C-alpha cells in the first residue's frame, strides 16, 4: 500500500522561513523531519505484477544550492526540506511514489508506475512535477534516476543507483540523469594519466603553444578515470597541481608568492560543483601562471646552463638523467648536450662527476665515514664505480688520497716554528 496523505508546505511557509530565522527554527527543523513517517526500501509493498519501481533522487541543482548556502546555512537546510516535502506531496497526491529519505541536499523517493508506462513514465509523470516546481519556485532541479526494479530483490539496487545517478551531475551537467541511458566507457588507465602528465609538463618547459590544451587533457583523463566519484576527481586534481607546482619550483620557474595562487586554486577545485567549473578554474589558473613563467624573452644559453648547474649542485646525490636536465633547460635532449658543452667546455656527465667527487673529498677529509657511506651520499650506488671515478680524477684511491693529504698536512704543521703554531 502507498500512503497518499498530502502535506501542504506552501509558498507562505517557505516565505516565512526565509523572512525570519531564530533559535526556534532548530526545533522546527527537528519537527519537520519527524512530521511525516516515510518508508524504508525493505517495508515497501508493491504489486510487481502490475507495477514497476524506480529510485529517484531530486535536489536543488548543486551549483544553485551552493549559491544559497553562502547566505545562511541553517535557513538553507530548512528551505530545502520544505521544498522537498512539497515535491513528496505531489508524488503522493498522484499515487506514483513514496518517500524513502529526506536530506538537506536531496529528496530520495521510490517512484511506482504502471508497467504499461515503462518506456514513458519519466515524461508522463516525473517531468511535469519537476517543471511545475521549477516554474513555481524559480529554482533549477537536478534529478537522478536509478535502474528500474521489477521485483523486491531489485529495490535496493534501484535505490542506491538513483543517488549515484544524482551525483553524475558533476560530470554530465544535465538536469535529469537516467543511469541506464548514460554511456560511459571506463577505458582510461593510470598509465594514460602518467603519459598525459609528462606531455603537459614538457609542454610548459618547452613553451609549446598548446600547453593549456595539454593541461586540460590531464584533467579530462582524471574525470574519465574517476567517473562517478567527484571527490576522487578533486583529490587527484589537487595532487596533480601540487606535484606540478613542486616540479616547477625545483626548476626555478616559480617565485615564492606562487603559494598564494596555489592555495586559491586548491580552494576553487575543492568547491567546484561540476567538471566544467573545475576545468574553468584550472584553465584560468594556468593561463595566468604560464604568462608569468613566460614573461619576458627566452633566457639565453648561458642563463639556462647556469640554471642547470645550480640544479646539479643541489641534487647531485640523485639520479640525474639527460631528459630531466634538458627539461630544466627547456630544450631537447640532443640540443642540451651540445649547449652544455658549448657553455662549459665539458659534458654534463663530467660536470656531475666533478661535483660528486668534490663532495666526496670533503667527506673523506672531514669525517670518519666509511667508503660505502661516502659513496651513497654523493650519488653512487656501486663502490667499485665510485672508486674508479675517483682514481680517474685524482690518480689514486680514496684511501691513498686521504693518507697522502693527511701526511702533507702533518708535514706542513711540523715545518711551522713551534712558537707560531696555534
C-alpha positions as CSV (number, residue, x, y, z in Angstrom):
1,X,0.0,0.0,0.0
2,X,1.2,3.5,-0.8
3,X,0.5,6.3,1.7
4,X,-1.3,9.1,-0.3
5,X,-1.5,11.6,2.6
6,X,-0.7,15.0,1.4
7,X,1.2,17.8,3.1
8,X,0.7,21.5,2.4
9,X,4.1,23.3,2.8
10,X,3.1,26.2,0.5
11,X,4.9,29.3,-0.6
12,X,3.7,31.0,2.6
13,X,5.6,28.6,4.9
14,X,8.6,28.9,2.7
15,X,8.4,32.7,2.7
16,X,8.0,32.7,6.5
17,X,11.1,30.5,6.8
18,X,13.1,32.8,4.6
19,X,12.0,36.1,6.2
20,X,13.0,35.2,9.7
21,X,15.4,32.7,11.3
22,X,15.7,32.2,15.0
23,X,16.8,29.6,17.5
24,X,13.3,28.1,17.4
25,X,14.0,27.1,13.8
26,X,16.2,24.4,15.1
27,X,13.2,22.9,16.8
28,X,11.1,23.5,13.7
29,X,13.7,21.5,11.7
30,X,13.5,18.5,14.1
31,X,9.7,18.7,14.0
32,X,9.7,18.9,10.2
33,X,11.9,15.8,9.8
34,X,9.6,13.8,12.1
35,X,6.3,15.2,11.0
36,X,5.5,12.5,8.5
37,X,6.9,9.0,8.7
38,X,8.5,7.7,5.5
39,X,9.1,4.2,4.2
40,X,12.3,2.1,4.0
41,X,13.0,0.1,1.0
42,X,12.5,-3.2,3.0
43,X,9.0,-2.1,4.0
44,X,7.6,-1.1,0.6
45,X,4.6,-3.1,-0.5
46,X,4.5,-3.1,-4.3
47,X,2.4,-5.2,-6.7
48,X,5.1,-6.0,-9.3
49,X,2.6,-7.9,-11.4
50,X,1.1,-4.6,-12.4
51,X,3.8,-2.0,-11.5
52,X,7.5,-1.4,-11.5
53,X,9.6,0.8,-9.2
54,X,12.5,3.1,-9.8
55,X,14.7,5.0,-7.3
56,X,14.5,8.8,-7.8
57,X,16.8,11.4,-6.2
58,X,15.7,15.1,-6.5
59,X,17.7,18.1,-5.3
60,X,18.3,21.7,-5.9
61,X,20.9,21.8,-8.7
62,X,24.3,21.6,-6.9
63,X,25.7,24.9,-8.3
64,X,22.5,26.8,-7.4
65,X,22.4,25.2,-4.0
66,X,26.0,26.3,-3.4
67,X,24.9,29.9,-4.0
68,X,22.1,29.6,-1.5
69,X,24.5,28.1,1.1
70,X,26.5,31.3,1.2
71,X,23.7,33.4,2.6
72,X,22.6,31.3,5.7
73,X,23.3,27.6,6.1
74,X,20.6,26.7,8.6
75,X,18.0,28.6,6.7
76,X,19.2,26.9,3.6
77,X,18.6,23.5,5.2
78,X,15.1,24.4,6.3
79,X,14.2,25.9,2.9
80,X,15.4,22.8,1.1
81,X,13.4,20.5,3.4
82,X,10.2,22.5,2.9
83,X,10.7,22.3,-0.9
84,X,11.4,18.6,-0.8
85,X,8.3,17.9,1.2
86,X,6.3,19.9,-1.3
87,X,7.7,17.6,-4.1
88,X,7.0,14.5,-2.0
89,X,3.4,15.6,-1.5
90,X,3.0,15.9,-5.3
91,X,4.2,12.3,-5.9
92,X,1.9,11.0,-3.1
93,X,-1.0,13.0,-4.4
94,X,-0.8,11.3,-7.8
95,X,-0.1,7.9,-6.2
96,X,3.1,7.5,-8.1
97,X,5.7,7.3,-5.3
98,X,6.6,7.4,-1.6
99,X,9.5,8.9,0.3
100,X,12.5,6.9,1.4
101,X,14.7,9.7,2.9
102,X,14.8,13.5,3.0
103,X,18.2,15.0,3.4
104,X,19.4,18.7,3.2
105,X,20.8,18.0,-0.3
106,X,18.1,15.8,-1.8
107,X,14.7,14.0,-1.6
108,X,15.1,10.3,-2.1
109,X,12.0,8.5,-3.1
110,X,10.8,5.4,-4.8
111,X,8.6,6.1,-7.9
112,X,6.0,3.4,-8.6
113,X,4.4,3.4,-12.0
114,X,2.1,1.1,-14.1
115,X,4.0,-1.3,-16.2
116,X,2.4,-0.1,-19.4
117,X,4.3,3.2,-19.0
118,X,7.7,1.6,-18.5
119,X,9.1,3.4,-21.5
120,X,7.4,6.8,-20.9
121,X,7.0,7.2,-17.1
122,X,9.6,10.0,-17.0
123,X,7.8,12.3,-19.5
124,X,4.3,11.3,-18.4
125,X,4.7,11.5,-14.6
126,X,8.0,12.9,-13.4
127,X,8.9,15.7,-15.7
128,X,5.6,17.6,-15.3
129,X,6.1,17.6,-11.5
130,X,9.7,18.9,-11.9
131,X,8.7,21.5,-14.4
132,X,5.8,22.8,-12.3
133,X,8.2,23.0,-9.3
134,X,10.9,24.9,-11.2
135,X,8.3,27.4,-12.5
136,X,6.6,27.9,-9.1
137,X,9.7,28.4,-7.1
138,X,12.2,29.7,-9.7
139,X,14.8,27.0,-8.7
140,X,16.5,24.6,-11.0
141,X,16.5,20.9,-10.0
142,X,18.8,18.0,-10.5
143,X,17.2,14.5,-10.7
144,X,19.0,11.2,-10.6
145,X,17.1,8.1,-11.9
146,X,18.3,4.7,-10.9
147,X,17.9,1.3,-12.6
148,X,14.2,0.2,-12.7
149,X,13.2,-2.6,-10.3
150,X,10.8,-5.3,-11.3
151,X,11.0,-7.4,-8.1
152,X,11.5,-6.7,-4.4
153,X,15.1,-8.0,-4.7
154,X,16.0,-5.2,-7.1
155,X,14.6,-2.4,-5.0
156,X,17.8,-1.7,-3.0
157,X,19.8,-1.5,-6.2
158,X,17.3,0.9,-7.7
159,X,17.5,3.0,-4.5
160,X,21.4,3.1,-4.5
161,X,21.8,3.7,-8.2
162,X,19.5,6.7,-8.0
163,X,21.8,8.5,-5.6
164,X,24.8,7.5,-7.8
165,X,22.9,9.0,-10.9
166,X,22.3,12.2,-8.9
167,X,26.0,12.5,-8.3
168,X,26.7,12.3,-12.0
169,X,25.5,15.9,-12.4
170,X,29.1,16.8,-11.6
171,X,30.3,15.0,-14.7
172,X,27.3,15.3,-17.1
173,X,25.9,18.7,-16.1
174,X,22.4,17.7,-17.1
175,X,19.2,18.3,-15.1
176,X,17.9,14.7,-15.4
177,X,20.2,11.8,-15.4
178,X,18.9,8.3,-16.2
179,X,21.6,5.8,-15.2
180,X,20.6,3.2,-17.8
181,X,20.9,5.8,-20.6
182,X,24.4,7.0,-19.7
183,X,27.1,5.5,-21.8
184,X,30.4,5.8,-20.1
185,X,33.4,3.7,-21.2
186,X,35.9,3.1,-18.4
187,X,38.9,2.7,-20.8
188,X,41.3,5.3,-19.2
189,X,44.2,4.0,-17.2
190,X,46.8,5.4,-14.8
191,X,49.4,4.7,-17.5
192,X,47.5,7.1,-19.8
193,X,47.3,9.6,-16.9
194,X,51.1,9.4,-16.4
195,X,51.7,9.9,-20.1
196,X,49.5,13.0,-20.3
197,X,51.1,14.5,-17.2
198,X,54.5,14.1,-18.8
199,X,53.4,15.6,-22.0
200,X,51.8,18.6,-20.2
201,X,55.0,19.2,-18.1
202,X,57.1,19.0,-21.3
203,X,54.8,21.5,-23.0
204,X,55.3,24.0,-20.2
205,X,59.0,23.6,-20.1
206,X,59.4,23.9,-23.9
207,X,56.9,26.7,-24.2
208,X,54.6,24.7,-26.5
209,X,51.7,26.8,-28.0
210,X,49.2,24.2,-27.0
211,X,50.3,24.0,-23.4
212,X,46.8,24.8,-22.0
213,X,45.3,22.1,-24.1
214,X,47.8,19.6,-22.7
215,X,46.9,20.5,-19.2
216,X,43.2,20.2,-19.9
217,X,43.8,16.7,-21.3
218,X,45.2,15.8,-17.9
219,X,42.0,17.0,-16.2
220,X,39.9,15.2,-18.8
221,X,41.5,11.9,-18.1
222,X,41.2,12.4,-14.4
223,X,37.5,12.8,-14.9
224,X,37.4,9.6,-17.0
225,X,39.4,7.5,-14.5
226,X,37.2,8.6,-11.6
227,X,33.9,8.9,-13.4
228,X,31.1,8.8,-10.8
229,X,33.4,9.9,-7.9
230,X,33.6,13.7,-7.8
231,X,35.6,13.6,-4.5
232,X,38.3,11.4,-6.2
233,X,38.4,13.8,-9.1
234,X,39.0,16.8,-6.9
235,X,41.7,14.9,-4.8
236,X,43.6,13.8,-7.9
237,X,43.4,17.2,-9.5
238,X,44.8,18.8,-6.3
239,X,47.6,16.2,-6.2
240,X,48.4,16.9,-9.9
241,X,48.5,20.7,-9.5
242,X,50.5,20.4,-6.3
243,X,53.1,18.0,-7.9
244,X,53.4,20.2,-10.9
245,X,54.0,23.3,-8.7
246,X,56.7,21.4,-6.8
247,X,58.4,20.4,-10.0
248,X,58.3,23.9,-11.5
249,X,59.8,25.3,-8.3
250,X,62.6,22.7,-8.4
251,X,63.3,24.0,-11.9
252,X,63.4,27.6,-10.6
253,X,60.4,28.7,-12.7
254,X,58.2,29.9,-9.9
255,X,58.5,32.6,-7.3
256,X,57.7,32.3,-3.6
257,X,54.4,34.3,-4.0
258,X,53.1,31.4,-6.1
259,X,51.9,29.7,-2.9
260,X,49.1,32.1,-2.5
261,X,47.9,31.3,-6.1
262,X,48.2,27.6,-5.4
263,X,46.1,27.8,-2.3
264,X,43.5,29.8,-4.1
265,X,43.4,27.2,-6.8
266,X,43.1,24.3,-4.3
267,X,40.1,26.1,-2.7
268,X,38.4,26.5,-6.1
269,X,38.9,22.9,-7.0
270,X,37.5,21.8,-3.7
271,X,34.4,23.9,-4.1
272,X,33.8,23.1,-7.8
273,X,30.3,21.7,-8.4
274,X,31.0,20.3,-11.9
275,X,33.7,19.2,-14.2
276,X,33.1,22.2,-16.4
277,X,33.6,24.6,-13.4
278,X,36.7,22.7,-12.3
279,X,38.2,22.8,-15.8
280,X,37.5,26.5,-16.0
281,X,39.4,27.2,-12.8
282,X,42.3,25.1,-14.0
283,X,42.4,26.9,-17.3
284,X,42.3,30.3,-15.8
285,X,45.0,29.4,-13.2
286,X,47.5,28.1,-15.7
287,X,46.7,30.8,-18.2
288,X,47.9,33.3,-15.6
289,X,50.7,31.2,-14.2
290,X,52.2,30.4,-17.6
291,X,52.1,34.0,-18.6
292,X,54.3,34.7,-15.5
293,X,56.7,31.9,-16.4
294,X,57.0,33.0,-20.0
295,X,57.1,36.7,-19.1
296,X,60.0,38.4,-21.0
297,X,62.3,37.0,-23.6
298,X,63.6,33.4,-23.6
299,X,66.7,33.2,-21.4
300,X,69.9,32.8,-23.4
301,X,72.0,29.7,-23.3
302,X,74.3,31.0,-20.6
303,X,71.4,31.6,-18.2
304,X,69.8,28.3,-19.0
305,X,73.0,26.3,-18.3
306,X,73.6,28.2,-15.1
307,X,70.1,27.1,-14.1
308,X,71.1,23.5,-14.9
309,X,74.4,23.8,-13.0
310,X,72.6,25.1,-9.9
311,X,70.2,22.2,-10.1
312,X,73.0,19.7,-10.4
313,X,74.8,21.2,-7.4
314,X,71.6,21.0,-5.3
315,X,70.7,17.4,-6.4
316,X,74.0,15.7,-7.3
317,X,73.1,12.8,-4.9
318,X,70.1,11.9,-7.1
319,X,70.0,10.0,-10.4
320,X,70.0,12.9,-12.9
321,X,69.2,11.9,-16.4
322,X,69.8,13.9,-19.6
323,X,66.0,14.1,-20.1
324,X,65.4,15.7,-16.7
325,X,68.2,18.2,-17.2
326,X,67.1,19.1,-20.7
327,X,63.7,19.8,-19.4
328,X,65.1,22.3,-16.9
329,X,67.0,24.0,-19.8
330,X,63.7,23.9,-21.9
331,X,65.4,22.3,-24.9
332,X,65.5,18.9,-26.5
333,X,67.9,16.3,-25.0
334,X,70.0,16.3,-28.2
335,X,70.4,20.0,-28.2
336,X,71.0,20.1,-24.5
337,X,74.3,18.1,-24.8
338,X,75.6,20.5,-27.4
339,X,74.5,23.6,-25.5
340,X,76.0,22.4,-22.1
341,X,79.4,21.6,-23.6
342,X,79.4,24.8,-25.6
343,X,78.9,26.9,-22.5
344,X,81.1,24.9,-20.0
345,X,83.7,23.2,-22.1
346,X,82.7,19.7,-20.7
347,X,79.7,17.5,-21.0
348,X,77.1,17.4,-18.3
349,X,78.2,13.9,-17.1
350,X,81.7,15.1,-16.4
351,X,80.3,18.2,-14.6
352,X,78.1,16.0,-12.4
353,X,81.1,13.6,-11.7
354,X,83.3,16.6,-10.7
355,X,80.6,17.9,-8.3
356,X,80.2,14.4,-6.7
357,X,83.9,13.8,-6.3
358,X,84.5,17.3,-4.8
359,X,81.8,16.4,-2.2
360,X,83.4,13.0,-1.7
361,X,86.8,14.6,-0.9
362,X,85.2,16.9,1.6
363,X,83.5,14.0,3.4
364,X,86.7,11.9,3.1
365,X,88.8,14.6,4.8
366,X,86.4,16.0,7.3
367,X,84.6,12.9,8.6
368,X,85.3,9.3,9.6
369,X,82.5,7.9,7.3
370,X,83.2,4.6,5.7
371,X,83.8,4.4,2.0
372,X,80.4,2.9,1.2
373,X,78.7,5.6,3.2
374,X,80.5,8.3,1.3
375,X,79.7,6.5,-2.0
376,X,76.0,6.6,-1.2
377,X,75.9,10.2,0.0
378,X,77.4,11.5,-3.2
379,X,75.1,9.6,-5.6
380,X,77.0,6.4,-6.4
381,X,75.2,3.1,-6.0
382,X,78.3,1.0,-6.5
383,X,81.5,1.3,-4.6
384,X,83.6,0.0,-7.4
385,X,82.2,2.6,-9.8
386,X,82.9,5.3,-7.3
387,X,86.5,4.2,-6.7
388,X,87.1,4.0,-10.5
389,X,85.8,7.5,-11.0
390,X,87.9,8.8,-8.0
391,X,91.1,7.2,-9.4
392,X,90.4,8.6,-12.9
393,X,90.3,12.2,-11.5
394,X,92.8,12.1,-8.7
395,X,95.0,9.2,-9.9
396,X,94.9,7.4,-6.5
397,X,92.3,5.5,-4.5
398,X,90.2,7.4,-1.9
399,X,92.2,5.7,0.9
400,X,95.6,6.7,-0.6
401,X,94.3,10.2,-1.2
402,X,93.2,10.6,2.4
403,X,96.5,9.2,3.7
404,X,98.6,11.4,1.4
405,X,96.7,14.6,2.2
406,X,96.9,14.0,6.0
407,X,100.6,13.3,5.7
408,X,101.1,16.5,3.7
409,X,99.1,18.5,6.3
410,X,101.2,16.9,9.1
411,X,104.4,17.9,7.3
412,X,103.2,21.5,6.9
413,X,102.4,21.7,10.6
414,X,105.9,20.4,11.5
415,X,107.5,22.9,9.2
416,X,106.0,25.8,11.2
417,X,108.1,27.0,14.2
418,X,106.7,25.9,17.5
419,X,106.2,29.5,18.7
420,X,104.0,30.2,15.6
421,X,101.8,27.1,16.0
422,X,98.3,27.6,17.2
